Amino acid sequence: MQAEKHLFSTKPILGKFLRNKAVERLFASKSREAAVALAQAVEKAHPEAEVILQRLLNLRYEREPVMHSAMWNYWKSQRFEELLKRTEASESFQSNLMQALETMPQNDWGSGLLFALWSQLDRDDIAAIIETQSRHAPVLEMDALFGLVRGKPERYLHLEDPDYAIFEKAWLAASGAQRQRISLTLLNSQQPRLIAAYDHAVRDEHDPQLVIEALKLCGDHDALFDRLQGLAFNAVLEVIAFWAESGGHPKASAKAAIVEQAVALYRDVAEQLPKSRPSTPPGTQEIFAFWTKRYQSDESIRKDLSSPDPFRRAGALYCGAQRDFIPRSQIREIAIHGTWPEKLVVQYLFNASDESACNEHVAWLRPQDNVVAGILSMRLPGTLEESSRLADQLQGVSAENYQHKLLQLLTLLQGYFLRGLITVDSSDDATESNAVETEEVTDVEW
């Protein structure tokens, strides 16, 4: 193109004239090549770059569709780097940019470009344009991501997503900050389908406690029951306590029967606990809830585990340990050498052994006995061998003791979750290494 030849002319006296002439010819051509050449001229710090950018931002699709689309496609291919650098440095350019975005064509291309820019910047002013103009992304995953991040779950819930693939792709596309906001949307929505999508699609990355709290809020007791599998038993007890207090129960008859028995056993346990065992001080649950809300991403946990603030480290430890994010060796090290807020967390979650008690300035009250600690730390469903071992340790202890009740509660739930996973064979010659004699496991209902 002849005009490009003089676009960067440096000839004495005539240089500026030739450059301006070249710019005018490029704009007058209204071609795709001209738009790209002008956008690149801005990138290369053309002497009149600001004037060129101003004119480019004033292009409108309805007047110059070819140049307009070519220019924005080029900027998109460059992740809008030069455009954003210059507009962020100038209020007038920023205003021109927003006007250009507001006049984007109401078609898939125009909406797709807006969503791409929002996804990259996560800016409220761009999101406001999308919402005000009732735009939808041409790609379902992007539309779902926008709704989930912006607290408008209906954008996702209106989509057909039987295998949760759309939710999963949206989650993968989200930044760490956006994932935290998706988690808040989940909590606030109280929508069972959204919770199920999160639980299924996010898999190992999600916060189990977040799912539990969301299921409590939406009242999906059947899904809440299913979610017990994989939880540490102390967390299971919190759910059973919720059922005992709320009176809720699953709709499925088999699950409802188990919950009814579990609640009865839980109440027996609560009545038999030693009177000297105080409840957590006022505000404890609020602290845990605050930490759960703050540390919703692995990134935030990883960052604050090394924070100079011991309370931030304690919060990150509380949430990270429940996601199996922190190695057990590190937790053991914290139990011995950590600050007292961190040790409080370890004691609460794991009933850790107090190897450094002689040097402590905090007295750990009511340490758990080994049997109770073993029950509380077991992840449901656990194994029958573990239950049998714990039962052996209770030989000689009254069957009415709360320890027996706790074990009975554990085996009640094991009986439900392990069925279908166990093969009962009448043969005396077991071939499996983990085979168990059923008469040795008397606490489980078959």
URGIBEL-V792333 format. One record per helix or strand. SS is the DSSP state (H for helix, E for strand). FROM is the first residue (numbers start at 1). TO is the last residue. If there is no record, write none. Layout:
ss->(SS	SS)
from->(FROM	FROM)
to->(TO	TO)
This chain:
ss->(H	H	H	H	H	H	H	H	H	H	H	H	H	H	H	H	E	H	H	H	H	H	H	H	H	H	E	H	H	H)
from->(2	15	32	49	65	81	91	108	124	140	154	165	176	192	208	221	232	233	253	284	298	310	328	340	357	370	379	384	402	438)
to->(5	29	43	57	77	88	102	121	132	149	157	173	189	205	218	226	232	246	272	294	304	322	337	350	359	377	379	393	417	440)
